Amino acid sequence: MAVLTKTYADIRASDIALIDEERSVSWAELDQRVNGLVNGLRQAGLKTGDTVAVVAGNQCEWFEIAQACAHGGWTYVPVNWHWVADELAYVYEDANAVAVLVDQSFEATVLTALKDERGRSVKLIVGIHTASDSAARSDSRFVDYEAVISSGGSDEPTDQMLGGPMFYTSGTTGRPKGVRGALSGGLSITPDFMQLVAAGFSQFLPIPGRTMLCGPFYHSAQWAFSFLPMIGGSAVVMQHKYDSAAMLEMVDRYSCTNVHLVPTQMKRLLDLPDSVKESFSGTSLSTVWHGAAPCPPAVKRGLIEWWGPKITEYYGSTEGSIISTVSSTDWLAKGGSVGKPLETVEVIIVDDAGARVQQGSPGTLYFKNKMGNDFTYHNDEAKTRESHLEPGVFTTGDIGYIDADGFLWLSDRKIDMIISGGVNIYPAEIEGVIAALSEVEDVAVIGVPDEEFGESVKALVQLADGVNASPEISEIIIKHCREFLAGYKRPRSIDFIAHIPRTGTGKIQKQPLRAPFWEGHERRI
C-alpha cells in the first residue's frame, strides 16, 4: 500500500476520504487508485525525478494525483487553470514537464499550448474525464486517466520516493518562477517525511478532521490547508467554483471542521441575504483560517461577530509558508497586526543599508526558518540570491516592524506587487505584454483600491508619438492582453498619461503614480 494512505485504508477503509461535486472516494478506494496511478504512470514512462504539470479543478482526481506524485518521486506543477495558452507553454518549457494531466474542461487551452515549440518536452498527455470524441485522443501521446489506473493494478508500488508541488509565483521581472522547497521532490526523501510535516500542521487545524476546500487547489495556501491535513487523516470536501451560499450548505451537510478563506470570499459571505446566513448552523466548524491578502477590518469584524472567535489570520508566502498568526481575540485587541511570528521563525528587520534596526523601527522584513527550511527559484539563481539576505534568510518584500509586545505589523510593500482577491499579481509581466504594442511608448501597471478585491489592476499608458488616446486604443490594448494574459491579470482599467516617470537607471517610479489613487485610504497595501 502507498505509505501515506496505508494507515487509513487499514483502519478506516469505508470512511470517505474525498468528496467533490460529482463523486466520493473512500480511504480504501483512494489507496488502490493511488497504487494504480503510480504503477500505471511508471509503465507509461515516468521516472523518479520527472516533472509533470496538472491542469484540473478542485476534484477527487487532483488529490489522487498529488498522492501518486508523493509516492512516485515526481514534482508536480499545479497550473492555474485561468492561464491562456502562451502562459501554459512557458511553464511546460521552464519546468521541463514530461507529462501533462488535464481535465476535459481545460483541454482546449492545453492542446493549443502543446502545439507551441515550448511544449516539446511533454511526452505524455493524461486525459481526465476526456470525451470519446475529444481531439486529445488523436494525439499519439494521449492516455486515459482511468486506463492508466487500471493498467497499474493495486499492488503496492516499489521504491517509493517523495515528490511534491512546485508552485509558480509571478516574478517582479517578468514571467512566473517555480518555487522549489523541501517537499518539491528530487532530494531522495521517502514519503513518510510528509507525515512529519502534516503532524506539524496539527497545531493549526483539527487533525483528523474534515476540510472544506473552496479555493483553487493550485494555490499554495489552499494546497497546504487541504492536502497536509489529508496526510494526517482528514477528509476533504471540495467546491470547484466558489459559491458562498453553497459552501455554507456543504459545511453543514458534511460536518466540515475547518476552512481556509481569502478576504474576497469573506466579504461575499457577509453580503449574503439574512435568510441564507440565518440558515447556517456552522456547529461543526471549529477553525477558520484566512490570509493571502490584507482583509478590510469591517469585513473581518463582521465575520467574527457572525461566526465567533474561531477565525485566525496568518501572514506568509509560497516561498516561506506560514510566518505569523493572530487569533480573533488578539486581532480585536491589536487590530491591523498580522500577529506573533511562529516559534520556528526568526524575524530580521533591516534598513536600506542592510543593517538591523531597533525594535519598533520599520524596515525590510526578512525571515529565517529555524528548522533549516529554505527555497530556491527554479532556473533563476539570480532571483534566489536577490530574495535572500544570506543563505536561509529571505524576504517577502514587505516593510514592517515588531512592537513591544512581539506583534508583527506590515506598513508598506517594497516589491512591485498587486494582491487582488488574494492572488499575487506582478506588474512586470503585464507591462511586458502591453509594451509590445507599437501604439505604446511606455506603460506602468499599478494596484488601486477595490472594495471587493482589495486591489485591482490599472494600466497607465504613455502612447507613442502620433497616437491619440481613444476608446479604440483601449480596446486594442485589452484585446492584446486577452490573448497573452489570464483574466485575473488583465487591467480592469486603462488611463492614458503624458509621461511615465523613471529613475536614472530606468526603473519606473511607482510611488507617485500610485499615490493619488490611495489618497484618503488608511492602508497603502
N, C-alpha and C positions, 0 to 999 in steps of 0.2 A: 504494500500500500504506500501511497505518497506520504512522506514524513509529516507534512503539515495538515493532512486530513485524516490520518490513520486513527488517532485517538477518538475523534468524534464519530467516525464510521463504525468504530467498535462499540462505543457505549451509548451513542445517540443515533443509531442507524436510521430510524424512521423520522427523526425530527427534521424539520425544514431548515435548510441552510441558506437558501436563496429564494427570493420572491420578486418577480418583476411583473409587468403588466400583462404578460402572456402566459407564464407558467411558474412552477416552483420546482425546486430540486432539493432532495433530502441529502443528509450528510453521506449516506451510503452511496447514493447515486453520484454525488459530487466526486467522491473518492474514485469510483470506477471510471467516470468520464475524464478526470484529470489523468489517471493512469493511461487511458486510451489515447488521450491527446498528446501526452509526452511521447509515448511509443510511436504513435502514428506520424507525428511531425519528424521524429528521428528517421523513420522509414522514408519520409518524403525528402530527406536530405539535410535537415537542420543539424548543426553540430554545436557542441558546447562552446559558448563564447559568441555565437552569432547574435545579430540584432534583428528584431522584427518590428514592424510598425503595425499598430492596431487602430482601425477606424471603425468605431462602433459606439452606439449609445449606451445608456445605462440598461443593461440586460444581463441575464444569468451567464450568458456566454463570455462576457468580459471577465467575470470573476474566475470562470473556468480557465480562461487563457492566462490570466495573471498567476493562478496557482500552477498551471503547467510550466510556465516560464520559471517560476520559483524553484521547480524541481529539475528542469531540463538545462539550467545554466544559461538561459537566454536573456539578453537585455531586451526589454520591450519599450517602444516609444508610444505613449498614449497620445494619439494625434487628436488635435482639436478638430471636430467634425464640421466646424464652420469654415475651415480653411478652403480656399479655392485651389485649383489645380497647380498653379505656379508655386504656391506655398508648400503643397504636398511634395512636388517634385524636388524642391530644395531639400526637404527633410529626408527623402529617400536617399539622396546623394550624400548629404552631410553625415547622416547616421550610418551609411553603408548598409542599409536594410537589405537583407537577403530574402525576406518574405513580407507580405502584407496580408493581414487578416482583416476582412472588410465585411460589414453588414450590407445587405442588399440596399438599404436606404441611402447609402453613401457611395454606391458602386460607380455611378456615372462619373463623379469627380475623380475618384481613384483611378479609373481606367484612362481618363484623359491625361492625368499626371503620368501614368505609366508609359504613355506614348512619347513623353519627353525623354530626351537623351539622358537626363539626370536620373531616370529610373532604371538604368541599365544594370544596377546591382541586384535588382529584385528577380529572383529565380522561381518564386513560388507565390501564388495568389490563392489564399484560402477563403472561400466564399461562405458567409453565414446567412442562412435563410435565402439563398440565391434562387431566383425563379428559374423554372425549367427552360424558358426562352431567353434567359439573360445573355447579354453579349459577352459577359465574362467567361461563360462556359466554352466559348470558341477559342479562348486563349490557351495555348499549349501549356502554360504554367498553372492553369487552374486546377484546384482540387476542392471538393465539397467538404465543409467542416464536419458534418455528421459522418461522412465516409472516412475521414481521417480518424475519427474516434473509433469507429467500427473496426477499421483495419488494424488499429493498435492493440485491441484487446484490453482486458482488465488486469493483466499481470503487473506486478509491481515493477516500475522502471529500475533499471540498474544504474549504477554510477551517478546518483543524483547529486547535482550541484546547484547552488543558489544562483538564481537570476532575479532581476528586478527592473524597476522602471528607470528610464532616463527621460525626465520631463524637459521639454523645450520651453525656455523662458525668453521672452523678447530681449533683444540687446540694445544698448544705448547707441551702438554704431551701425545698426542695420539689421541684418537677419537674426532670427532667434538662435539661441545656442543651447545645446543639450547640457544638462547638469548631471554630472556623474558623482555619485556618492557610494558609501559602503554597500548599499543594497542594490546597486545597479547591475551587479554581476561581474564576472571576469576576474575575481580575486581568489578563486579556489576555496570558497567557503561553502560548507554544506547547508542544506535548507534549514536545519534546526537552529541556525543563528537567528533566523527570522522570529522564532519563538521567543527568544530573549528580548527582541525589540518590541514584540507585541506585549510581553509581560510588563515592560517599562511603560507602555501606553495605558496600563490599567490604572495609573494614577490620575488619568484624565476622564476615564469612562467606566461605566459598569461592565465588566467583562467576566464571564459571558453575559451578553445582553441581547438586544435586538436593535440594530441600527436602521434608522430611516435615512436613505440616501436620496436627496432631492436636488443635488447639484451635479454637474458633469464629472464622471469618474476620471476624465483626462486631466482634471485639475489636481495638483499635488495635495492640496488640503482635503479635498473630497476623497481622494485615494487613501490618505493616511487615516481619516476618521471613519473609514468603512472597511478597507482591506485589512488593516492592522488589527482592529477588533475581531475580524473574522478569523484571523490566525489564532486568536485567543479563545475561539469558540462562539463568537457572536454571529447570529443570523443577520442577513442584510435584506431589507425591504427597499425596493428602488422604484423611482419615478423617472422616466426618461426626460420629459419636458416639465419644468416646474409649473405647478398649479397650486396656489395657496390652499384653496378650499379642499381640493383632492388630497393634498398632502396631510392636512389635519384629519381627514376621514381615514386615511391609511394608518396614521399613527394610532388612532383609537381602535381601528379594526384589527390591527396586527400587534397591538400592545407594545409599540416601539418604546425603547428606554432612552434613546439618545439620538440627536440630530445635529448636523452642522449647517449653519446658515450664513449668508452674506447680508450686508445691510439692505440691499435692494429687496431681497426676499422678506426681510423683517418689516420693511415699510409696506410691502404688499399684503402681508398678514394683517397689519393694523388697519389697512384700508378696506378689509373685508366687511360686508354688511353685518350689523349687530346680530342678526339671526344666525348667521354662519358661525360667528365667534362664540355665541352662547351655546351652540350645539356641540362644541368641542369640549370633551372631558379632560383629556391630557393627563389622567391619573397615572398612567404607566410611564410618562416621560419624566425622567429624573435629571437628565443632563442635557443642556443646550449650549453648544459652542458657537461662537461667531468670530469672524476675522476677515482677512483678505483686503479690507479697506476700512478707513475711518467711518464710524457709524454716527449719524446725527444724534445728538443727545436726546432730543424729544422722542425719536423713534425707539431708542434703547430703553428709555424710561417708560415709555408706553408698553413695551413688551414685558418688562419686569412687573409692571402693575397688573398685567393680564395673567402672566404665567407664574409669577412669583420669583424668588431669588435663586432660580436654577440656571440662570444664564451667565456664562463665563466667557470673557473675551480673551483672545490670545493675540500676541504680536509675533510674527515670524516671516519666513520666506521659503521658497522652494529650495534654496541653497542651504539654509540653516535650520529648517524645521521650526519648532516652537521655541521662542526665546523668552517670552514673559507671559504671564497670565494675570487676570484681575477678575475677582468674583463680583457678583452683583452688589454685595454689601460694601466691598472696598470701592467699587466704582461709584456708588452713590455718595460715598464719603470723599472720594478723590476723583470726581468727575473730570474726564479728559486724560487721565493716566492710562497707560497700557499695562500697568501692574508691576509686580516684582519679578525680576529675572528668575528662571529656574535655578535650582541649586547646582545643576550641571553646566550652567552658562556663566561665563565671566564677561562683564560689560567693560569695555575700554573706550574712553571718550577722549578724542584728540582735537587739537586746533589745526588750523591750516598748515602749520609748520610740522605737524606730526607729533607735537609734544602733548603729553597728557594734561588735562585740565583739572581744576579742583572740583570737588563735589558741588553740584548746584549750578555749575557753569555749562553752557551749551557747547557742543562740538559735534564732530562727525562720530557716529556710533560704530564701534567695531565689536565683534563678538568672538569668543573663544569657547568651544565645546570642551569641557574638562575631561570628557571621555575619549578625546582624541579624534572625534569625527570631523571630517573636512570634506571638501568637494573640489572638483575641477570642472572647467567648461570644456566640453568635448571639442577637440580640434582648435582650441584657442588658448594657447599658453599665455599670450599677452593679456587677454582679458582676465584670466585666472590671477595673474600677478597683480593687475591693477585693482582687483577687488580685495586683495589681501594687504594688510599692514606688515605682516610677517607670516611665515607658514602657520596655518591653523588659526589665524586671526583675520576675519573677513568683515566686510561692511555691506549693509543693505543700501547704503547711500543716503540714509536718513540722518537728520540732525536732531539732537535731543540732549537731555540731561537726566540725572538721578537726584531726587530731592533728599532731604534729611532723613526721611522715613524709608528710604530704599526703593521708592517707586520710580519707574521709568516714564519719562514724558517725551513725546515727539513734538518738535517745534517747527520743523520745515523738512523739505525733501531736497536733497542736494543733487541727486541724479535726475536726469531728464525723463521722468516717468509720469504717466497718467494712470489712475486707477478708476475704472468705470464699471460699476456693477460688480465689484470685487475682482475684476480681471485686470492684470497688468498690461499696459499698452505703452510701447516705447515709440516716441515720435519719429526717431531717425528712420525707421523702416517706412513710415508713411511719407515722410519728407522725400525719401529717395524715389518713391513711386511717382509723386506729383512733380518733382523736379525734372523728371524725364520728358515732360511735355514741352514742346517747342514754344508754347504760348506763355510759359512760366519762366521768369528770370530768377526768382528766389522764393523760398517758402519756409515758413516756420509753423510747426504744429504744437499746440498747447492744450492743456486741460482747463476747462472753465466750469464754474459751479453748475450742478444739475441736481434738482430736488430729488429725483428718483434714483439716479445712478451715482450720485456723489460728484462725479466729474463727467463731462462729455468732451468729445474730440472736436476741436476747432482748427481749421487751417487758415493761416494768414498768408495771403499770396501777393507777391510782387510780380506784376505782369511784365512781360518782355516789351521792349520799345515798339510802339506802333500797335499794341494790342490794348483795347479798351475793355474795362470791366462791363460785364453784361450777364444776364441770365444764361445766355448761350455758352459763355465761357465757363460758368459754374457747372453747367450740365456736362461739358466736355471733361472737366476735372472729375466729377462724380462718376461718370461712365468709366473713365480710366481706372479709378480706384476700385470700382466694382469688379473689374477684370482681374486685378492683381492682389486685392486685399479682402480678407474675411470681413463680413458685415460689421462686427464689433469694432474693427479698426478704422473703418471709413469715417471721414469727418461728418459730424452732424450738421455743421455749418461752415460756410466759407466767407471770409472777409477779405476784401482787396485793400491793400495798403500801399503807400508810395514807396516805402523803403523798409527792408528787413535789417535791423541793426546787428552788426557783427563786431567782434573784438578784432584787434590787430592780427591775431592768429587765425581769424576766420570763423571762430565759434559764434553761433547765434546767441545774442543776449536775450534770453527768455524772460528774465525777471521784469523788465519794463514792459514787455508785451503782455505778460500775464496780469500785471498789477491792476489795470483798470477794470478787469472783469471780476477780480476778487475784492475790490473796494467795498467796504461795508459788511463783509463777511468775517465772522470771528475766527474762522480757520483759514489756513493757507494751503492745506492739503486735504 
